[in-house]
Amino acid sequence: MLKIGNIIDKKKGNYIYKFQRIDLGRHPITGKKICKDFYGKNKKELQEKVNNYISLINHQIDADSTETFGEFMFYWLKEVRFSNGLKNSSKERYIGLFENYIVNPEKFLTSKGKKINSLNKLFISNIPILKINTRCIQEYYNALFSSGVTSATILSINKLIKPCLKYAYTNNTLLKDYSVGLVIP
């Protein structure tokens, strides 16, 4: 049972900020209290952070996860997708797409002589899995397309990303399936 503390004004130097602590219960083995502290510039920002955290917990999602999309996708490829008896040629193609377009797209695209636009949107693998959404993926697809990647290749990448996101949703890693609504440029 969650116990939400009061919002308190704290001061550090000339800066005043808001603070709130949530009591998450006790550790099942040690019996120690488990608390989570939140800070914000103002009351609205603080309440937004607390409500987002509580929403994730209510959906049984690990709100403290630091796993990135790239790490999750690598796990999904190795432990889930490849366990279904794929041919070696399919595995090699998936690994190639993953390494060249998701993990390190800048290195691959520059080696192919492609002009890179919107460089920061290409690094989808570095986004925390809890912050991934349809907009991130759509911007990633658009950045690939504007860098000269063909629609057919982006479709192949989508065939890799889409089941990964569905798996993340069905296993309570994401709040919803963000693969719905994506448009291949």
C-alpha positions in Angstrom: 0.0 0.0 0.0 1.4 3.4 -1.0 1.6 6.2 1.4 2.1 9.6 -0.1 3.7 12.2 2.1 3.0 15.9 2.2 4.6 18.4 -0.2 7.3 20.3 1.5 9.2 23.4 0.5 13.0 22.8 0.8 15.7 25.4 0.3 19.2 25.0 -1.0 21.1 28.3 -1.2 18.8 30.8 -2.8 16.8 28.1 -4.6 13.5 26.9 -3.2 12.1 23.6 -4.5 9.2 21.2 -3.7 9.8 17.7 -2.2 7.5 14.7 -1.6 8.2 11.2 -0.4 6.2 8.1 -1.2 6.4 5.1 1.2 6.2 2.0 -1.0 6.0 -0.5 1.9 8.7 -2.8 3.3 11.3 -5.0 1.8 10.0 -8.6 2.0 13.3 -10.0 3.2 15.0 -7.3 5.2 11.9 -5.6 6.5 13.4 -2.2 5.8 11.2 0.7 4.6 11.2 1.4 0.9 10.8 5.0 0.0 11.0 7.1 -3.2 11.7 10.8 -3.1 10.5 13.3 -5.7 11.7 16.8 -6.4 10.2 19.6 -8.5 10.6 23.3 -9.3 7.0 23.8 -8.4 4.0 22.0 -7.1 2.6 21.2 -10.6 5.9 19.6 -11.8 6.2 17.6 -8.6 2.6 16.2 -8.8 3.1 15.3 -12.4 6.2 13.2 -11.5 4.5 11.5 -8.6 1.3 10.8 -10.7 3.4 9.3 -13.5 5.3 7.1 -11.1 2.1 5.9 -9.4 0.4 5.2 -12.8 3.4 3.0 -13.8 3.2 1.1 -10.5 -0.5 0.6 -10.8 0.0 -1.0 -14.2 2.7 -3.3 -12.6 5.5 -1.6 -14.6 8.9 -1.2 -13.1 9.0 2.6 -12.8 12.6 2.6 -11.8 13.8 0.7 -14.8 16.9 2.2 -16.5 16.9 -0.2 -19.4 17.2 1.4 -22.9 15.2 0.5 -26.0 18.3 -1.0 -27.5 19.0 -3.2 -24.5 15.4 -4.4 -24.4 15.4 -5.1 -28.2 18.7 -7.0 -28.0 17.2 -9.2 -25.2 14.0 -9.7 -27.2 15.9 -10.7 -30.3 18.1 -13.2 -28.5 15.7 -14.7 -26.0 12.3 -14.4 -27.7 12.6 -14.0 -31.5 15.5 -16.3 -32.1 14.0 -19.0 -29.8 11.2 -19.6 -32.4 13.4 -21.7 -34.8 14.3 -19.1 -37.4 16.6 -19.9 -40.3 20.2 -18.7 -39.9 19.7 -16.3 -42.9 16.8 -14.7 -41.1 18.8 -14.3 -37.9 21.7 -12.7 -39.8 19.3 -10.3 -41.5 17.7 -9.3 -38.2 21.1 -8.9 -36.5 22.3 -6.8 -39.4 19.2 -4.5 -39.3 19.5 -4.2 -35.5 23.3 -3.3 -35.5 23.3 -1.1 -38.6 20.1 0.9 -38.2 19.2 0.7 -34.5 22.4 0.4 -32.4 24.8 2.5 -34.6 23.0 4.1 -37.5 25.5 7.0 -37.8 28.5 4.8 -38.4 26.6 2.7 -40.9 25.0 5.5 -42.9 28.2 7.5 -43.1 30.1 4.5 -44.4 27.5 4.2 -47.2 28.0 7.9 -48.1 24.5 8.9 -47.0 23.9 12.5 -45.7 22.6 12.4 -42.2 19.8 14.8 -41.3 18.3 14.9 -37.7 21.2 13.0 -36.2 19.8 13.0 -32.6 16.6 11.3 -33.8 18.5 8.4 -35.2 19.7 7.2 -31.8 16.5 5.4 -30.8 18.5 2.6 -29.0 19.6 5.1 -26.3 16.1 6.1 -25.3 14.9 4.6 -22.0 12.3 1.9 -22.7 9.8 3.8 -20.4 10.1 6.9 -22.5 9.7 5.3 -25.9 6.5 6.2 -27.7 4.9 6.4 -31.2 6.3 9.8 -31.8 9.9 8.8 -31.1 9.7 5.9 -33.5 7.9 7.9 -36.2 10.6 10.6 -35.9 13.2 7.9 -36.2 11.7 6.5 -39.4 11.4 10.0 -40.8 15.1 10.8 -40.0 16.1 7.5 -41.7 14.1 8.4 -44.8 15.5 11.9 -45.0 19.0 10.4 -44.7 18.4 8.4 -47.8 17.3 5.0 -46.4 14.6 3.5 -48.7 11.0 2.8 -47.7 11.6 -0.9 -48.2 14.4 -0.9 -45.6 12.4 1.1 -43.2 9.6 -1.4 -43.6 12.0 -4.2 -42.8 13.1 -2.3 -39.7 9.4 -1.8 -38.8 8.9 -5.6 -39.1 11.6 -5.9 -36.4 10.5 -3.1 -34.1 6.7 -3.8 -34.2 6.7 -7.3 -32.6 9.3 -6.1 -30.1 7.0 -3.3 -28.9 4.0 -5.7 -28.8 6.1 -8.0 -26.6 7.1 -5.1 -24.3 3.4 -4.2 -23.9 2.2 -7.7 -23.2 4.9 -8.2 -20.6 4.2 -5.0 -18.7 7.3 -3.1 -19.8 5.3 -0.4 -21.7 1.9 1.2 -20.8 0.6 0.6 -24.4 1.5 -0.8 -27.7 3.3 2.1 -29.5 3.6 0.3 -32.8 0.0 1.1 -33.7 -0.3 4.2 -35.9 3.2 4.2 -37.3 3.5 5.3 -40.9 6.3 4.2 -43.2 7.6 7.2 -45.1 
